[in-house]
Amino acid sequence: MTEKNQVRELLLLNPVCTHNIWGGSKLREMFGYPVEGDDLGECWGISAHPEGDGTVRSGSYEGKTLSWLWAEHPELFGNLPYDRYPLLTKIIDAQDDLSIQVHPDDAYAKEHENGSLGKTECWFICDCKEDATIVIGHNAGTKEELEEMVREGKWTELIREIPIHKGDFLQIDPGTVHAIKAHTLILETQQNSAITYRLYDYGRLQNGKSRELHIDKSLDVITVPAKSAQESVKSISALEKNELNRIYACEKYTVFKADIDGKASFEQSYPFLAASVLEGEGCVDGVEVRIGDHFIIPNGYGKVEMKGKMSLILSTVEG
């Protein structure tokens, strides 16, 4: 098989699901992932992380992990100068509140977390209850005030909750205090990292024990003052149909949304495009895809043709 034929092939992936004390059953019932339990919290849909390395579902590379593909076939990803696949795409089903947490940047993680990447991430709200809120940011004006409020447990005063709606998009920079609230379904695009510092966990027990907190590291990395809520969230519900709509770009990733209703075509001109189907079903160049499917459109693929009625979130990085 020629290299040209190889790069014209969609890379459909088998996701990895995790059990979490705040999880539910939507990942199985809504998205069709064959995993038992009513505590399914996360689907790592496109992941090369050691804690959840997805495998190719079919085709020339069937059974190979994404990390293997990144190492052995860098041409599929535009020969990028990264030492690992740079992103991680998740679907998160929160049926209870997640812990109040914060992530470090690359420099802090490299020094304190054995060379790990930091964690910049963003959320697309797939669904939420009518009066939903989310934690993003805090109300401390100085580092001293932040430490005082944390040490004295003044969580109600410290934590900032803002309203959210289905179709909202939120950017979570390193140093941002944040938490997903109960009954919220999210597509998360993030750096390839699992570093999370837990600041507060509502006193919950897991297997009879409190989960570990990371107070000192959290205080090290929290940004003070927090950026405004208006800078963190925007609605993207009114986008052009049958277009590859860019909804956000930063140093770590570029994120797109495509709402297909009929036919659409675009040129794959990026190092790669990592795609997740969030609603509906259709075809990508004759390959059937449906809600819950995750795939990569590799470098050099050329023109992409989509048909059907479906919504997708796609991501890439700068070449």
C-alpha positions in Angstrom: 0.0 0.0 0.0 1.4 3.4 -0.9 1.8 6.2 1.6 -0.8 8.2 -0.4 -3.4 5.5 0.1 -2.5 5.3 3.8 -3.1 8.9 4.5 -6.4 8.9 2.7 -7.7 6.5 5.4 -9.8 7.7 8.3 -8.4 6.6 11.6 -11.4 5.4 13.7 -10.5 4.9 17.3 -11.8 2.7 20.2 -12.2 5.0 23.2 -11.2 4.2 26.8 -13.9 4.8 29.5 -13.2 5.5 33.2 -15.2 4.9 36.3 -15.6 8.0 38.6 -17.5 8.6 41.8 -19.4 11.5 40.1 -20.1 9.6 36.8 -23.4 8.2 35.4 -24.7 6.0 32.6 -25.0 8.4 29.6 -21.8 7.2 28.1 -23.3 3.8 27.7 -27.0 4.7 27.1 -26.6 7.8 24.9 -23.2 7.2 23.2 -23.3 3.4 23.1 -20.0 2.6 24.7 -20.1 -1.1 25.9 -19.0 -0.5 29.5 -21.0 -1.6 32.5 -21.7 0.4 35.6 -23.5 3.6 36.6 -20.4 5.5 37.5 -19.0 6.1 34.0 -17.5 9.5 34.1 -15.2 10.0 31.1 -14.7 8.7 27.6 -11.2 9.3 26.5 -12.2 9.3 22.8 -8.9 10.3 21.2 -6.1 9.7 23.6 -2.4 8.6 23.4 -1.9 9.1 27.1 -0.4 6.1 29.0 -3.4 6.0 31.3 -5.8 5.5 28.4 -4.1 4.8 25.0 -6.8 4.4 22.4 -6.6 1.8 19.6 -7.4 2.0 15.9 -10.7 0.3 15.2 -10.2 -0.9 11.6 -8.2 -0.5 8.5 -4.5 -0.7 7.9 -3.5 0.1 11.5 -6.2 -2.0 13.2 -5.3 -2.7 16.8 -2.4 -0.3 17.0 -2.4 2.3 19.7 -2.5 6.0 18.9 0.9 6.5 20.7 2.4 3.8 18.5 1.0 5.5 15.4 2.4 8.8 16.5 5.8 7.3 17.0 6.0 5.1 14.0 4.0 7.2 11.4 4.7 10.8 12.2 3.8 11.7 8.5 0.1 11.0 9.4 0.3 14.0 11.8 2.3 16.3 9.6 5.7 15.4 11.2 5.0 17.7 14.1 7.9 18.5 16.5 6.2 17.2 19.6 7.5 14.3 21.7 3.9 12.9 22.0 0.5 13.2 20.5 -0.3 16.7 21.9 -4.1 16.5 22.6 -6.7 14.5 24.5 -10.4 14.5 23.6 -12.9 13.5 26.3 -16.6 13.3 26.7 -17.5 13.9 30.4 -20.8 12.9 32.0 -21.1 14.5 35.4 -24.0 13.3 37.4 -22.6 14.8 40.6 -20.3 17.8 41.2 -16.6 17.3 40.3 -14.0 18.5 42.8 -12.9 22.1 42.7 -9.6 21.9 40.9 -6.8 23.7 38.9 -4.1 22.6 36.4 -0.5 23.7 36.1 1.1 25.1 33.0 3.9 23.3 31.1 6.7 24.9 33.0 5.4 24.0 36.4 4.4 20.5 35.4 7.7 19.8 33.8 9.5 20.7 37.0 7.1 19.2 39.5 5.4 16.3 37.7 8.2 14.3 36.1 8.3 16.0 32.8 4.5 16.0 32.2 2.8 18.5 30.0 0.7 21.1 31.8 -3.0 21.2 31.1 -4.8 23.8 29.0 -8.3 22.7 28.2 -11.7 23.8 26.9 -15.3 22.7 27.2 -18.2 22.5 24.8 -21.5 22.1 26.7 -23.3 19.3 25.0 -26.2 19.3 27.5 -27.1 20.6 30.9 -30.1 21.3 33.1 -32.1 24.4 32.6 -30.7 26.4 35.5 -27.1 25.0 35.2 -24.0 26.6 36.6 -20.3 25.9 36.4 -17.4 26.8 38.6 -14.9 29.0 36.8 -12.6 31.5 38.5 -12.6 32.8 42.1 -13.1 36.0 44.1 -9.8 36.5 45.8 -8.1 39.7 44.9 -4.5 38.8 46.1 -2.4 35.7 46.7 -2.6 36.4 50.4 -6.4 36.6 50.3 -6.5 33.4 48.3 -4.4 31.5 50.8 -6.4 32.8 53.7 -9.7 31.8 52.2 -8.4 28.3 51.2 -6.8 27.6 54.6 -9.9 28.8 56.5 -12.3 26.8 54.2 -14.2 29.9 53.0 -15.4 28.0 49.9 -18.7 29.8 49.4 -16.9 33.2 49.4 -14.0 32.0 47.2 -15.6 30.0 44.4 -17.3 31.8 41.5 -20.2 30.0 39.8 -21.6 31.3 36.5 -24.7 30.2 34.5 -24.2 28.0 31.4 -26.4 26.8 28.6 -26.2 24.0 26.0 -24.0 25.2 23.2 -21.7 27.3 25.4 -17.9 27.1 25.0 -15.5 27.7 27.9 -11.7 28.1 27.8 -9.9 26.9 30.9 -6.3 28.3 31.0 -3.8 26.8 33.4 -4.2 28.4 36.8 -8.0 28.7 36.5 -10.0 27.4 39.4 -12.8 25.3 37.8 -15.3 22.5 38.3 -18.1 20.8 36.3 -21.4 20.7 38.2 -23.9 17.9 38.4 -26.0 16.9 35.4 -23.7 18.4 32.8 -22.4 16.7 29.6 -19.2 18.1 28.1 -16.8 17.6 25.2 -13.4 18.5 26.5 -10.4 19.2 24.3 -7.1 19.4 26.3 -3.4 18.9 26.3 -2.2 15.3 26.6 -1.9 15.4 30.3 -3.6 13.9 33.4 -2.2 16.4 35.9 -5.0 17.8 38.2 -4.6 19.5 41.5 -7.7 19.0 43.7 -8.4 22.1 45.8 -11.7 21.0 47.5 -13.8 17.9 47.3 -16.9 18.6 49.5 -15.6 16.2 52.1 -16.6 13.2 50.0 -15.3 9.7 50.7 -14.2 7.1 48.2 -14.0 3.6 49.6 -14.3 5.1 53.0 -11.5 7.5 52.6 -11.2 11.2 51.6 -9.6 11.7 48.2 -6.2 13.4 48.2 -6.1 17.2 48.0 -3.2 19.2 46.6 -3.5 22.5 48.5 0.1 23.7 48.3 0.5 23.0 44.6 -2.9 24.5 43.9 -1.9 27.7 45.7 1.4 27.7 43.7 -0.4 27.7 40.3 -3.8 29.5 40.8 -3.9 32.8 38.8 -4.7 35.9 40.9 -6.8 37.7 40.1 -9.0 35.4 38.0 -10.0 36.6 34.6 -13.6 37.7 34.2 -16.4 35.3 33.5 -17.1 37.2 30.2 -13.5 36.3 29.0 -14.1 32.6 29.8 -17.4 31.7 28.2 -19.2 32.3 24.9 -22.2 31.0 23.1 -21.6 29.2 19.8 -25.1 28.0 19.2 -25.7 30.1 16.1 -23.1 28.8 13.6 -23.3 28.3 9.8 -24.4 24.8 8.9 -22.3 22.5 6.7 -19.2 24.5 7.4 -16.0 23.9 9.4 -16.5 26.7 11.9 -13.4 27.7 13.9 -14.7 28.4 17.4 -11.4 28.9 19.3 -7.6 29.0 18.8 -4.8 29.3 21.3 -1.2 28.3 21.5 -2.1 24.7 22.4 -5.0 23.9 20.0 -7.5 25.1 17.5 -11.1 23.9 17.9 -13.8 23.7 15.3 -17.5 22.8 15.2 -19.3 21.3 12.2 -23.1 20.9 12.1 -23.9 18.8 9.1 -27.4 18.9 7.6 -27.2 17.5 4.1 -23.8 17.7 2.6 -20.5 19.5 3.4 -17.0 19.5 2.0 -13.8 21.1 3.1 -10.0 20.8 2.6 -8.0 19.0 5.3 -5.2 21.5 5.4 -4.1 21.0 9.0 -1.4 18.7 10.5 -4.4 16.4 11.5 -8.0 16.8 12.5 -9.3 14.9 15.6 -13.1 14.6 15.3 -15.9 13.5 17.7 -19.5 13.0 16.7 -21.7 14.4 19.4 -25.1 14.1 17.8 -26.7 12.2 14.9 -25.2 10.1 12.2 -23.8 10.3 8.7 -20.9 9.5 6.4 -17.4 10.8 6.0 -16.2 9.9 2.5 -18.5 6.9 2.5 -17.5 5.7 6.0 -20.5 5.6 8.3 -20.2 7.4 11.6 -22.6 8.1 14.5 -22.9 9.7 17.8 -20.0 8.6 20.0 -17.6 7.9 17.2 -14.1 9.4 17.3 -11.7 9.5 14.4 -8.6 11.3 13.1 -8.4 12.8 9.6 -4.7 12.5 8.9 -2.3 14.9 7.2 -2.4 15.1 3.5 -5.9 13.6 3.3 -7.2 16.3 1.0 -10.9 17.1 0.4 -13.3 15.8 3.1 -16.9 15.1 2.2 -19.5 14.7 4.9 -23.2 13.7 4.5 -26.0 13.2 7.0 -27.4 15.0 10.0 -24.8 15.2 12.7 -22.8 17.6 14.9 -19.0 17.2 15.4 -16.3 18.9 17.4 -12.8 18.8 15.7 -9.4 19.9 16.9 -5.8 20.3 15.8 -2.6 22.0 16.7 -0.4 24.5 14.8 2.1 22.9 12.4 
